[in-house]
Amino acid sequence: MATSTMDSGGDHTIDIESLVSSLERRLSANLVMSSNFSIFRIPTILARHNKTSYEPNAFAIGPFHHNNPLLQPTERIKQKYLRDLLSRLPNNPNRPNSPDTMLIRKFTKAISDIHSDARGYYAGAIDMKANDFVDMLLLDGCFIIELFRKNAYQSDLIDKEDPIFTMSCLLQFLHHDLILLENQIPWLVLDILFNLTKTPIDQKSLAQLAMDFFPSLLRNKALRLDSSSADIQKSRHILDLYRNSLTSKSGVRQESKHDWQHIRAATGLRDSGIKFEVNTTAESVLDISFIPKRGVMSIPPLLIQETTETVFRNLISLEQCCPNYKPIITCYAVLLDNLIDTSADIQVLEKNKVIDNWLNVDDATKFFNRLYIDTYVKENYYYDLTSEVNRYCRKHWHKYQRILKRDYFKHPWAFISVIAACVALILTFLQTFYAIQDSYKKDN
């Protein structure tokens, strides 16, 4: 017999047993978050600060933006790239100018075998049938692989009618679209398709091809990967690979304390006697260090351009959303926000060549000031650095030393005038001393 009760208004009957059964069904489902979840929709609290940094401009990759009508025109480009890829592989001798049905079947079978695993990378429901999901992974995966190969081996693979490499805007769109957290497919898919389509032209690993495609954050320095590195091999998608390429080359990830110390902005540090020096040998932009004996903050040269904010925002979102990800990039953003408070701080860092800014100074300043808003970070991977910097700033002698150098030793004539003043002071003292001494002798 169903148990029921009346609400306070007496207008509706509440079926308690039905509610209990419904709740029991929901609780009996698998509510454990998969350890493979690594592709997320950006939380509203993060996306609201700059939606354009999270949404694709032209190419939908993966299921989250697959049905966006504004992105449908580029599906033809993906199809062309798949056909270009198939045309280079051993073909059916009876149909040399058409795609090989056997190859398409082979690729489709390979992706079908792992489609359940691939779904496990996406957090949240995917409103796609299995056939459509496999078709999407196959087309998107082959497109990305062919794109990376064409970028690396341009003279051999790019034809005169290639829509991407003959239109600079599409290439710029892809630098943005392929780094978005919402716009990823599992690395597992890319790796399978890459191995199935290898030809003698392939001299680089898929990971290196991917990193060669994206502009480096380090000015005038391409990133070289160790493909055998455990960090690189465990990458779950392209954005994750990008993050691993930064952290695996950096020693910063070894430092971590549950404490935060604010440091002064660049102009304040400069006024406290700290100098900024560009570190041209660094392998990662994360490797900021402080040398107390010299009072020097050594910073790898960061290139700030149109896609830089997109890269950092999506890297930070990845760290915020993925379980057990160390917030190393987020800590870097916090440190940069400390250093850059006004446009004057940007100019100080530009003057010392630790920042190469291609944007408007005010835009670059705002970018750093709002980069990590609404993120949560409980670990500080720059604790030792900030502690040493603050300790140095508390010693007033460093400030006075800088003022002395700035005001009196900046030019040779200023230095000579200081020496002359010191000599005059010494002579005046000696003259006074001997005058007093002579007067004393006369009195005696």
WOCOR-V50748 format. One record per residue. RES is the residue in one small letter. D_LAST is the distance of its C-alpha to the last C-alpha in whole Angstrom. Layout:
((RES D_LAST) (RES D_LAST))
This chain:
((m 128) (a 125) (t 122) (s 121) (t 119) (m 119) (d 116) (s 115) (g 117) (g 120) (d 121) (h 120) (t 121) (i 118) (d 120) (i 117) (e 119) (s 119) (l 115) (v 115) (s 117) (s 115) (l 112) (e 113) (r 114) (r 111) (l 109) (s 111) (a 110) (n 108) (l 104) (v 102) (m 100) (s 101) (s 98) (n 99) (f 98) (s 96) (i 97) (f 97) (r 97) (i 94) (p 93) (t 93) (i 89) (l 88) (a 91) (r 90) (h 87) (n 88) (k 92) (t 92) (s 90) (y 93) (e 96) (p 98) (n 98) (a 101) (f 102) (a 103) (i 103) (g 104) (p 106) (f 103) (h 104) (h 107) (n 109) (n 107) (p 109) (l 106) (l 105) (q 109) (p 109) (t 107) (e 110) (r 111) (i 108) (k 108) (q 112) (k 111) (y 109) (l 111) (r 114) (d 111) (l 110) (l 114) (s 115) (r 112) (l 114) (p 117) (n 120) (n 123) (p 125) (n 128) (r 126) (p 123) (n 122) (s 122) (p 120) (d 121) (t 122) (m 122) (l 118) (i 118) (r 120) (k 117) (f 114) (t 116) (k 117) (a 113) (i 112) (s 114) (d 114) (i 110) (h 111) (s 110) (d 107) (a 106) (r 107) (g 104) (y 101) (y 102) (a 101) (g 103) (a 107) (i 108) (d 111) (m 113) (k 116) (a 115) (n 117) (d 115) (f 112) (v 113) (d 114) (m 110) (l 108) (l 110) (l 110) (d 106) (g 105) (c 107) (f 106) (i 102) (i 103) (e 104) (l 101) (f 99) (r 101) (k 101) (n 98) (a 97) (y 100) (q 100) (s 102) (d 104) (l 105) (i 105) (d 107) (k 107) (e 109) (d 106) (p 105) (i 102) (f 100) (t 102) (m 100) (s 96) (c 97) (l 99) (l 96) (q 94) (f 96) (l 96) (h 93) (h 92) (d 96) (l 96) (i 92) (l 94) (l 94) (e 97) (n 99) (q 99) (i 101) (p 101) (w 100) (l 103) (v 105) (l 103) (d 103) (i 106) (l 107) (f 105) (n 106) (l 110) (t 109) (k 107) (t 108) (p 107) (i 104) (d 102) (q 99) (k 97) (s 97) (l 98) (a 94) (q 93) (l 95) (a 94) (m 90) (d 91) (f 93) (f 90) (p 87) (s 84) (l 81) (l 79) (r 78) (n 80) (k 80) (a 84) (l 84) (r 86) (l 88) (d 88) (s 92) (s 92) (s 89) (a 91) (d 89) (i 91) (q 94) (k 94) (s 94) (r 96) (h 96) (i 94) (l 92) (d 91) (l 91) (y 88) (r 86) (n 87) (s 86) (l 82) (t 82) (s 83) (k 80) (s 78) (g 75) (v 75) (r 78) (q 76) (e 74) (s 75) (k 73) (h 74) (d 71) (w 70) (q 67) (h 66) (i 64) (r 62) (a 64) (a 63) (t 61) (g 59) (l 59) (r 58) (d 55) (s 54) (g 53) (i 57) (k 58) (f 62) (e 64) (v 68) (n 69) (t 72) (t 73) (a 74) (e 78) (s 78) (v 76) (l 75) (d 73) (i 70) (s 67) (f 63) (i 60) (p 57) (k 55) (r 55) (g 56) (v 59) (m 63) (s 65) (i 69) (p 72) (p 73) (l 75) (l 78) (i 79) (q 82) (e 85) (t 87) (t 83) (e 84) (t 87) (v 86) (f 83) (r 85) (n 88) (l 86) (i 85) (s 88) (l 89) (e 87) (q 87) (c 91) (c 91) (p 91) (n 89) (y 87) (k 83) (p 81) (i 79) (i 80) (t 79) (c 76) (y 75) (a 76) (v 74) (l 71) (l 72) (d 72) (n 69) (l 67) (i 69) (d 69) (t 69) (s 70) (a 66) (d 66) (i 69) (q 67) (v 64) (l 67) (e 69) (k 66) (n 65) (k 69) (v 69) (i 72) (d 75) (n 76) (w 79) (l 80) (n 78) (v 75) (d 76) (d 79) (a 77) (t 74) (k 77) (f 79) (f 76) (n 75) (r 79) (l 80) (y 80) (i 81) (d 83) (t 83) (y 82) (v 79) (k 78) (e 77) (n 74) (y 74) (y 70) (y 69) (d 66) (l 65) (t 65) (s 63) (e 60) (v 60) (n 59) (r 57) (y 55) (c 55) (r 53) (k 50) (h 48) (w 46) (h 49) (k 49) (y 46) (q 46) (r 49) (i 48) (l 45) (k 48) (r 50) (d 47) (y 45) (f 47) (k 50) (h 50) (p 48) (w 46) (a 45) (f 44) (i 42) (s 41) (v 39) (i 38) (a 36) (a 35) (c 33) (v 32) (a 30) (l 29) (i 27) (l 26) (t 25) (f 23) (l 21) (q 20) (t 19) (f 17) (y 15) (a 14) (i 13) (q 11) (d 10) (s 9) (y 6) (k 5) (k 5) (d 4) (n 0))
